[in-house]
Each structure stands twice: as C-alpha cells, then as structure tokens.
Amino acid sequence: MALEHPYNPDQAIGVVRLAGRALCASAANRRAWGDGLHHVLDGTTGRPVQTAVATWALAETAVLADALATALFFVPGAQLQESFDFSWLTVYSDGSAGYSEEFEGTLFT
C-alpha cells in the first residue's frame, strides 16, 4: 500500500505491507478548510497542529490504529509505544520523518 505524500496526493513517499495488521493515517491535507487550517486541533490553543503534517499507525485493530494515528500529532511515537503495541511513522512540517524501529514500511529517498 502506498503512503500518500502530505502535500501532493498524486505522489507516494513510501510503501507499507499490511501483513494482517490495520493501517490508519491522518494528515493535515485532508479535511482542510483554508491555508494552514485543518481538522487536527490543539486543544490548548484552538489552532491546527503545525508540527506534524501526516501520521500512519499499524496496529492489531483499525480502532486502535485510528486513535494512534491522531495521537501521533500530539505525542511522540516512542512515548505512545510505552503503552500501546503498534508501529508508526510521522512526517513533520520541516520535511523530516520519525518512525518506529519495527515500522513495516519503506520510505522513498
């Protein structure tokens, strides 16, 4: 399965094999309603999150993967792994990416 580029929906930044796990993603380019305005809001400021722009989570269930994909906008993946069994990828607004050691995907360079 291709991982959609967070700024260009016609381009992939990598691929991932599902292998019996659920994959969920969240991105700032989805459900956007203006320049820099999107659906993932920081409850402390009321403004859209500006650091992470796209996240992916692989977990045993789609419910857990969906919740974790959103949580990755606010909490570092390594910290979430202390409580949940999943792998993850986060792409940041500066173009860098963070991911778990066991992330099943491959990022293109």
C-alpha positions as CSV (number, residue, x, y, z in Angstrom):
1,M,0.0,0.0,0.0
2,A,1.4,3.4,-0.9
3,L,1.9,6.2,1.7
4,E,0.4,9.4,0.3
5,H,2.7,12.5,0.2
6,P,1.3,15.0,2.7
7,Y,1.5,17.9,0.2
8,N,0.8,16.1,-3.1
9,P,-1.9,13.4,-3.1
10,D,-0.7,12.2,-6.5
11,Q,2.7,11.2,-5.1
12,A,3.7,8.5,-2.7
13,I,6.5,8.9,-0.1
14,G,6.8,5.2,0.5
15,V,5.1,1.8,0.7
16,V,4.0,-0.5,3.5
17,R,2.9,-4.1,3.6
18,L,-0.1,-4.7,5.8
19,A,0.5,-8.4,6.7
20,G,-2.6,-8.9,8.8
21,R,-2.5,-5.6,10.7
22,A,-4.6,-2.5,10.4
23,L,-3.2,0.7,8.9
24,C,-4.7,4.1,9.6
25,A,-3.4,7.5,8.6
26,S,-4.1,11.1,9.5
27,A,-2.9,14.2,7.5
28,A,-3.3,17.9,7.5
29,N,-4.1,17.9,3.8
30,R,-7.3,16.1,4.5
31,R,-10.3,17.9,5.9
32,A,-8.7,21.3,5.4
33,W,-10.7,24.4,5.0
34,G,-8.2,27.1,4.3
35,D,-4.5,28.0,4.3
36,G,-3.0,26.2,7.3
37,L,-6.4,25.3,8.7
38,H,-7.2,21.6,9.1
39,H,-9.1,19.1,11.3
40,V,-6.4,18.2,13.9
41,L,-6.7,20.9,16.5
42,D,-4.5,21.6,19.6
43,G,-7.0,21.8,22.5
44,T,-4.7,24.2,24.4
45,T,-4.6,26.8,21.6
46,G,-7.7,26.0,19.5
47,R,-5.4,26.1,16.4
48,P,-4.5,23.4,14.0
49,V,-1.3,21.4,14.8
50,Q,1.6,22.8,12.9
51,T,4.5,20.4,13.6
52,A,3.3,17.0,12.3
53,V,1.6,17.0,8.9
54,A,1.0,13.3,8.4
55,T,1.0,10.1,10.5
56,W,0.5,6.4,10.0
57,A,-0.1,3.8,12.6
58,L,-0.1,0.0,12.2
59,A,-1.9,-2.0,15.0
60,E,-3.9,-5.1,15.6
61,T,-7.3,-3.3,15.1
62,A,-8.4,-0.4,13.0
63,V,-9.9,1.3,16.0
64,L,-6.6,1.3,17.8
65,A,-4.6,2.3,14.7
66,D,-7.0,5.2,14.0
67,A,-6.7,6.5,17.5
68,L,-3.0,6.3,17.5
69,A,-2.6,8.0,14.1
70,T,-4.4,11.0,15.6
71,A,-2.4,10.8,18.9
72,L,0.9,10.9,16.9
73,F,0.1,14.6,16.1
74,F,0.5,15.3,19.8
75,V,2.6,12.6,21.5
76,P,5.9,11.2,20.2
77,G,5.5,7.7,18.8
78,A,8.2,6.3,21.2
79,Q,6.2,7.6,24.1
80,L,3.0,6.0,22.9
81,Q,4.8,2.7,22.4
82,E,5.3,2.6,26.2
83,S,1.5,1.9,26.5
84,F,0.5,0.5,23.1
85,D,1.7,-2.3,20.8
86,F,2.0,-0.6,17.3
87,S,4.4,0.7,14.8
88,W,4.3,4.2,13.4
89,L,5.6,6.9,11.0
90,T,5.2,10.7,11.5
91,V,6.1,13.3,8.8
92,Y,6.8,16.8,10.1
93,S,6.3,20.2,8.5
94,D,10.1,20.6,8.1
95,G,10.2,17.6,5.8
96,S,11.8,15.2,8.3
97,A,10.3,12.0,9.5
98,G,10.3,9.9,12.6
99,Y,9.3,6.2,12.7
100,S,9.5,3.2,15.0
101,E,12.3,0.7,14.6
102,E,9.9,-2.0,13.6
103,F,7.8,0.1,11.1
104,E,6.9,-2.3,8.3
105,G,7.2,0.3,5.5
106,T,9.9,1.7,3.2
107,L,10.3,5.4,2.7
108,F,11.5,6.6,-0.7
109,T,14.6,8.9,-0.7
